């Protein structure tokens, strides 16, 4: 039976709506999907090993808010800036289905995507104030999710994805309590703005214009953490970032007009366990294990704003993601510290569910960095990372969760690597002069 234009339009709209959960529920090409790990130039230089322990940079409060208790006297302010330069290309073949070829006149295509990666700038800032010897106040501003992918307009996989944009702004006020020299706690409240814009080609309209989906929301969550120093020179840190419920309010724009929709989802929780060990006065080693609860996103729903009815239940079948890192730093002089680290990330995306919009896979991190103490109260950090992504096969065919039998199949592979350069300024002012036994540049 021939499909009507209205039915095909509805199919295309549902496919576009489904992509909401794909994009917003993934960690980026730089942190397992669309999450951004690049929140600190200091820890960038060690592939984020030890990122949940105290030190000279209070940027560790993103992963473990209890590390705010390592801030010096008075005010501490840090401004971190990362430039992410990905290179990713998808190559493969589109084969129309019988309906796609017979009714819509679609033809086979092997047109490559071109470089789908877009350079990104990720800022982050942190402020801390030591109110008393035990109480610390802080504020961090981050972009924990965000990425843009943009293939050529008329590439072979255009009916499954065109441009995808995700952005977020997260503001987290924090309070920390230092119980004693061994134990500290902290708690924070997350306020997060989240926005998604997605495009995909409409196969049933001449010229294949894009269906454009926009949605945004403000959600709330918490952070919590603890640091424990059982021995001099040894520290363990445990940090938690909650998931944030986002009810994306938006619409899908097509040549036929606007369709208002809602998409409810919760971003995943994250637990960071980090360790730091001082080997000598000049040399320290770090380690981190991080778990992200991506498996909670099995079945997000897209609903109609007009009726409130569930339009479709989406099954993504993500697995949990893991990140492992080890690193070290060495004080070359009183002013100069060098560091390096290696990390390995297990993606939440498997071969079974990988899409053209999100060709995510496991990756290897190689990093190096340095810090320079300009004055007793001001330091500069520089970090660099090269990310090598593993093989990423894509097989959108019958049995794949994204497959549209009215369009056809796409089979190919993605190849990617990423270069990241980060820089930061750390500055402390106000309050009494630093204690004689306290090094404000190193944080101990």
C-alpha positions in Angstrom: 0.0 0.0 0.0 1.4 3.4 -0.9 2.2 5.7 2.0 0.6 9.2 2.0 2.7 12.3 2.2 1.1 13.0 5.6 2.1 9.6 6.9 5.7 10.0 5.6 5.9 13.4 7.1 4.8 12.0 10.5 7.4 9.3 10.2 10.1 11.9 9.5 9.0 14.0 12.4 9.1 11.1 14.8 12.6 10.2 13.7 13.7 13.8 14.3 12.0 13.9 17.7 13.7 10.7 18.7 17.1 12.4 18.2 16.4 14.7 21.2 17.2 11.9 23.6 20.2 10.7 21.5 22.0 14.0 21.5 21.1 15.2 25.0 21.8 11.8 26.6 25.2 11.3 25.3 28.6 12.3 26.4 30.5 14.2 23.7 33.1 13.0 21.3 35.4 14.2 24.0 33.9 12.5 27.1 31.9 9.6 25.9 29.0 11.1 23.9 28.2 14.8 24.4 29.4 15.5 27.9 32.4 17.8 28.1 35.2 16.8 30.4 37.2 19.9 29.5 36.6 21.8 32.7 40.2 22.5 33.9 43.4 23.4 32.1 45.3 22.2 35.2 43.9 18.6 35.2 43.8 18.6 31.3 47.6 18.2 31.5 47.2 14.8 33.4 44.2 13.5 31.4 42.2 14.5 34.5 43.9 12.0 36.8 43.4 13.1 40.4 40.7 15.5 39.4 38.7 14.8 42.6 41.5 15.7 45.0 42.6 19.0 46.5 45.6 20.9 45.1 46.6 24.3 43.7 43.6 24.5 41.4 40.0 24.7 42.8 38.7 23.5 39.5 38.6 20.1 41.1 35.3 21.2 42.7 33.6 20.3 39.4 34.2 16.6 40.1 34.4 16.8 43.9 33.0 19.9 45.7 34.8 18.9 48.9 38.1 20.0 47.3 37.0 23.6 47.9 38.4 23.2 51.4 41.9 23.3 49.8 41.4 26.9 48.8 43.8 29.5 50.3 43.1 32.5 52.5 40.6 35.1 51.2 39.3 34.9 47.7 40.4 32.5 45.0 39.4 33.0 41.4 40.2 30.8 38.3 39.3 31.2 34.7 39.8 28.2 32.4 39.5 28.1 28.6 39.7 25.1 26.3 39.8 24.9 22.5 38.5 21.6 21.2 39.5 20.7 17.6 37.9 17.4 16.5 38.4 15.7 13.1 35.8 13.1 12.3 34.4 11.7 9.1 31.8 9.1 8.3 32.1 7.0 5.1 29.6 4.4 3.9 26.7 3.5 1.7 23.0 4.4 1.8 20.7 1.8 0.2 17.0 2.8 -0.1 14.3 0.4 0.9 11.7 -0.8 -1.5 9.4 1.9 -0.3 12.2 4.5 -0.3 13.1 3.6 -3.9 9.6 3.0 -5.3 7.5 5.6 -3.6 10.0 8.4 -2.8 12.4 7.8 -5.6 15.5 7.6 -3.3 18.7 6.4 -4.9 21.8 4.7 -3.5 24.5 7.1 -2.3 28.1 6.8 -1.0 28.7 10.5 -0.5 30.9 11.0 2.6 30.0 13.2 5.4 33.1 15.4 5.3 34.5 16.5 8.6 31.5 16.5 10.9 33.5 17.9 13.8 33.2 21.6 14.7 35.8 23.4 16.7 34.5 24.3 20.2 35.4 26.7 22.9 34.6 25.6 26.4 35.0 28.2 29.3 34.8 27.4 33.0 35.3 29.6 36.0 35.6 28.9 39.7 35.5 31.2 42.8 36.1 30.2 46.4 36.1 32.2 49.7 37.5 31.0 52.9 35.0 32.2 55.4 36.5 30.6 58.5 39.1 27.9 59.1 36.3 25.4 58.6 33.8 26.9 56.3 34.4 27.6 52.6 32.0 29.1 50.0 32.2 28.6 46.3 30.6 29.2 42.9 31.4 27.4 39.6 30.1 28.1 36.1 30.6 25.3 33.5 29.3 23.9 30.3 29.0 20.2 31.2 27.3 19.2 27.9 27.8 20.6 24.4 28.9 19.8 20.9 28.2 20.6 17.3 28.4 18.0 14.4 27.8 19.2 10.9 28.1 16.9 7.9 27.8 18.0 4.3 24.1 18.9 3.5 23.5 16.1 1.0 25.6 13.3 2.3 24.6 9.6 2.2 23.3 9.5 5.7 21.3 12.8 5.5 17.9 11.1 6.2 19.3 10.0 9.6 21.2 13.1 10.6 22.3 16.5 9.5 23.4 19.3 11.9 23.3 18.5 15.7 23.9 21.2 18.3 23.9 20.8 22.1 24.8 23.5 24.6 24.5 23.9 28.3 25.3 26.4 31.1 25.6 25.1 34.6 25.9 27.3 37.7 26.7 25.6 41.0 26.9 27.4 44.4 28.8 25.3 46.9 29.5 25.2 50.6 32.4 23.1 52.1 33.2 22.1 55.7 36.6 21.1 56.9 36.0 18.9 59.9 39.8 18.5 60.6 43.0 18.0 58.7 41.9 14.6 57.6 38.3 14.9 56.6 36.3 17.5 54.6 32.7 17.5 53.2 30.8 19.7 50.7 27.4 20.1 49.0 26.3 22.1 46.0 23.2 22.9 44.0 23.2 22.7 40.2 21.2 25.1 38.1 21.5 24.0 34.4 20.2 25.5 31.2 20.1 23.0 28.4 19.4 23.5 24.7 19.2 21.1 21.7 18.9 21.9 17.9 18.8 19.0 15.5 18.4 18.7 11.7 17.7 15.8 9.4 16.5 15.6 5.8 12.9 15.0 4.9 12.8 12.2 2.2 9.2 12.9 1.1 9.7 16.6 0.2 11.4 17.6 -3.1 14.9 18.9 -2.6 15.1 17.1 0.8 14.8 20.2 3.1 15.6 19.8 6.8 13.3 19.1 9.6 14.6 21.3 12.4 14.0 20.5 16.1 14.6 23.0 18.9 14.1 22.4 22.6 15.4 23.8 25.9 14.8 23.8 29.6 16.2 24.8 33.0 16.8 21.9 35.5 18.2 21.4 39.0 20.5 18.9 40.6 23.0 18.6 43.4 26.7 17.8 43.9 28.3 16.3 47.0 31.8 15.1 48.0 34.3 14.1 50.6 38.0 14.1 50.9 40.0 11.9 53.2 43.7 12.3 54.1 44.7 9.2 56.1 48.4 10.0 56.1 50.6 12.9 55.3 51.0 13.2 51.5 48.1 10.8 50.8 44.6 11.9 49.8 41.4 10.1 48.6 38.5 12.0 47.1 34.9 10.9 46.3 32.6 13.2 44.3 29.0 12.9 43.1 27.1 14.9 40.5 23.4 14.1 40.3 21.4 13.7 37.2 19.3 16.7 36.2 15.7 16.3 35.0 15.2 18.2 31.7 11.8 18.6 30.2 12.7 20.0 26.8 10.1 22.5 25.6 10.3 23.0 21.8 9.0 22.3 18.4 9.8 20.6 15.0 9.8 22.9 12.0 9.1 21.5 8.5 7.6 22.9 5.3 4.2 21.8 6.7 4.6 24.1 9.7 5.4 23.7 13.4 4.7 20.8 15.7 5.0 21.5 19.5 6.6 18.7 21.6 8.0 18.0 25.0 10.8 15.5 25.7 11.5 14.4 29.2 14.9 13.0 30.1 17.4 13.0 33.0 21.1 13.5 32.4 23.2 10.8 34.0 24.7 10.8 37.5 28.5 10.7 37.8 30.7 9.4 40.5 34.4 10.3 40.6 36.9 8.5 42.8 40.4 10.0 42.8 43.7 9.6 44.7 46.9 11.6 45.1 50.1 10.4 46.6 53.2 12.6 47.3 56.3 10.5 46.4 58.9 13.2 47.2 58.6 16.9 47.9 58.8 17.6 44.2 56.9 14.6 42.7 53.3 13.5 43.0 51.2 10.7 41.3 47.5 10.8 40.7 44.7 8.4 39.7 41.0 8.6 38.8 38.2 6.1 38.2 34.9 7.7 37.0 31.5 6.1 36.5 28.6 7.7 34.5 25.1 6.2 34.7 24.2 6.4 31.0 22.2 3.2 31.3 19.3 5.2 32.9 18.4 6.4 29.4 16.8 3.3 28.0 13.4 4.6 27.3 12.9 8.4 27.2 9.6 9.6 25.8 8.5 12.3 23.3 5.1 13.7 24.0 2.7 16.1 22.2 2.2 19.5 23.8 -1.3 19.6 22.4 -2.6 16.4 23.9 0.0 15.3 26.5 -0.1 11.8 24.9 3.1 9.8 24.4 4.1 10.1 20.8 6.7 7.3 21.0 8.8 5.4 23.6 12.4 5.5 22.5 14.8 2.6 23.4 18.4 3.6 23.3 19.9 0.7 25.4 23.0 2.7 26.5 25.4 1.1 28.8 27.2 2.8 31.7 30.4 4.6 30.8 33.8 4.3 32.6 36.9 6.5 32.6 40.3 5.6 34.0 43.3 7.9 34.2 46.8 8.0 35.8 49.2 10.8 35.8 52.0 12.6 37.7 53.5 16.0 38.1 57.0 17.2 39.0 58.2 20.6 40.4 61.1 21.6 38.1 61.7 24.7 40.1 59.8 26.6 42.7 57.9 28.4 39.9 57.6 25.7 37.2 55.7 22.4 37.4 55.4 19.9 34.6 52.8 17.1 34.4 51.5 14.3 32.1 48.9 11.7 32.1 47.1 8.9 30.2 43.4 8.0 30.2 41.1 5.4 28.7 37.4 5.9 28.2 34.8 3.2 27.7 31.9 4.7 25.7 28.2 4.2 26.5 27.6 3.5 22.8 28.2 0.0 21.3 28.3 -1.2 17.7 24.7 -2.4 18.1 23.2 1.0 18.6 25.7 3.5 17.1 24.1 6.1 14.9 25.3 8.6 12.3 24.3 11.5 14.6 26.4 10.0 17.5 29.3 7.8 16.1 30.7 7.5 19.6 33.3 4.9 20.6 36.0 4.1 23.2 39.0 6.4 23.2 42.6 6.8 24.5 43.7 10.1 26.1 47.4 11.3 26.0 48.1 14.6 27.8 50.8 16.9 29.0 50.8 20.3 30.7 52.6 22.8 32.9 52.0 25.5 35.5 54.0 28.6 36.1 53.9 30.6 39.3 54.0 34.2 38.3 53.7 35.6 41.8 52.8 34.1 45.2 49.2 34.7 44.4 49.0 34.2 40.6 49.7 31.2 38.5 49.2 30.1 34.8 48.3 26.7 33.5 48.6 25.1 30.1 47.3 21.7 29.1 47.2 19.6 25.8 45.5 16.4 25.0 45.4 14.1 21.9 42.4 11.8 21.8 42.6 8.7 19.6 39.2 7.1 18.9 38.7 3.4 18.3 37.0 1.8 15.3 33.4 2.9 15.1 31.2 0.8 12.8 27.7 2.0 11.9 25.0 -0.4 10.7 21.6 1.2 10.5 19.7 -1.7 8.9 16.7 -3.8 9.9 17.0 -4.6 13.6 18.8 -1.3 14.4 16.8 1.0 16.7 17.2 4.0 14.3 16.2 2.1 11.1 13.4 3.6 9.1 11.9 1.1 6.7 10.3 3.9 4.7 13.8 5.3 3.9 16.5 2.6 3.8 19.7 1.5 5.4 23.1 3.1 6.0 26.2 1.1 6.6 29.6 2.6 7.2 32.2 3.6 9.7 33.5 6.7 11.5 37.1 7.7 12.0 38.0 10.4 14.5 40.7 12.1 16.5 40.7 15.2 18.7 43.2 17.8 19.7 42.5 19.9 22.8 44.5 22.9 24.1 43.6 24.5 27.5 44.8 27.5 29.4 43.9 29.1 32.7 44.7 31.9 35.1 44.5 31.3 38.9 44.5 34.3 41.3 44.1 34.7 45.0 43.6 38.0 46.9 42.2 39.4 50.2 42.4 37.9 53.6 45.5 37.7 55.8 48.9 36.9 54.3 49.4 33.2 53.5 50.7 31.1 56.3 54.5 30.5 56.2 53.9 26.8 55.8 51.3 27.1 53.0 52.3 27.2 49.3 49.5 29.0 47.6 50.6 27.8 44.2 50.6 24.1 45.0 47.8 24.1 47.6 49.6 22.3 50.4 
